[in-house]
Amino acid sequence: MKKTPNLFIVGAAKAGTTSLYSYLLTHPEVFLSGKKETNYFSHQDILNQNLYYHTENISSLDNYHRLFSAATDQRVIGEVSPSYLFYPKVAERLYKFNPESKIIILLRDPVARAISHYSMDRRLGYVNLDLSDIIKKKNQSSKLKLYYQQYIELGMYTKQVKSYLDIFPQEQVQIFDFDQLRQNPKVMMMQISNFLDIDPNFDYPVDIVHNPNISPRFSFINFLFQQPKMRKLVKTIINPEWINKLKPLLFNNKLKHNISLDLKFALWNIFKDDVTELKSLLNLDLSHWEMK
């Protein structure tokens, strides 16, 4: 019997979706796909762009349904794909797939989000350009447009959020701030549980930090870490528990790519008008995002 997903956590990228996915996985009333980012409803958009991550996305409906075949009597069946927020036709596709779906959107201060996304890509070897050159479009790289998309356009939230609010009933869309997840995760997880109509008193393992920005301690490890095939091989042959034990020895949480205050202000000047529009759209206090 096919199990139809009724929850989609659609983004934004680098706004806490990995942590939320990991927390919800532990709730007995929730079944999430084992593959965190299926990108099924955006796979053609990603393919058309030739996006440089080269992830293995789900492109077949049968394969998509198989991801949920082990679900039993859970009230919530869902998946997490941050690409769903950015591509404009996805909200319509999700509604057509299941109009009763619930949508969770996580948003983050767009300056911090841009820096986090850039730092991740730099750490993984996807980009070697300076962020300042990317936002000023001063480089001739063939990937410059995609870099600008990933670090800047993904943080222009207003139009992206509106695409969901225009299609889904308001009570089926819930928007959360990354800062709330970081500062008071228990309260936020209780709110999410109420939204999903599952036990709000469940004790989520919110003390565990997922997907932090880390940097290799040694140049040789840095070289290996920047090879996608090597990362995939390591995940295939080494037990995840051992990987978690080795991480503190081989990596630290200090980013090697310092972002100047001037560059942060340059980023804020790009985002500030969109943040003003977003505040008006959602009637939210986003003053903690502002740089003055």
C-alpha positions, 0 to 999 in steps of 0.5 A: 500500500502506497503511503502518501507524504503529508509533511514537507519541510521545504527550506531554507538551505542552511537554516536548520533543516538537518537538525529539524529532520534529525529531531523529528526522526525520533518521534514515534508518530513521525516517519521521514524518508531515510534519504533526507533530501529527495529533491523529487519535486525539484529534480528537473529544475536542478538538472536543468541548471546543472547545479554543481553539487551533483547530488543523487536525486529521486526522479521516479515516482515509484522510487519516491513512494518506495522511500515511504514504504516502511511507514506503518501507522505514523500520523505524519509521513514526510521529507525534507528538501531545502531546494523546494523553497527556492524553485517557483513551481514546487509549491504548485507541484506539492499541492497537486500531489497532496493538497492536505500537506503541511508545510514547514519553512525555516528562515534564517538571517539572510546574511548569516545564511549566505555566509554559512552556505558559502563556508560550507561550499568552500569547505567542500571544495565547490567554490574557491572564489572570494565571497566579495567577488561573487556578490559584486559579480567581478569574476568570469567563472562559468559558475558565478551565476550559480554561486550568486544564486546559492548565496544571495538569491536563496536568501531573498525569501519574500517571493519564495514564501509567498508562493506557498502562502498563495497556494496552501491554506494559511493553517497548513503553512508554518514558518519558524526562525532559525534563531528560535531553533538554536536558542530555545529548541524545546519550545519550538519543537513543542510548537511544531508538534502541535502544528503536526498534531502529534504528542507535544510532550515528546522529549526530542534530543535537542541537545545534539547539534547537527550539520555544524560548519567545521574545518579540517585541522590538517591540510591533507585532510582538507584536500581529501575532504574536498573530493566528493568521491572520497567523501562518498567512499568514506561514508560507504566503508566507515561506520557512521558511529566511527565517523562521529568519533573521528570528527573532533580529532580531524575537524574543528568548528573554527572557519578559516575564511574570515568574513569582514564587517564591511562584507557583512554590511555589503550583504545586508545592503543586498538583503534589507529591502527583501527583509522589509517586504518579508516583515510586511508579508508575515507581520513578524518582528525581524529586527534581530536580523538587521545590521545598523 
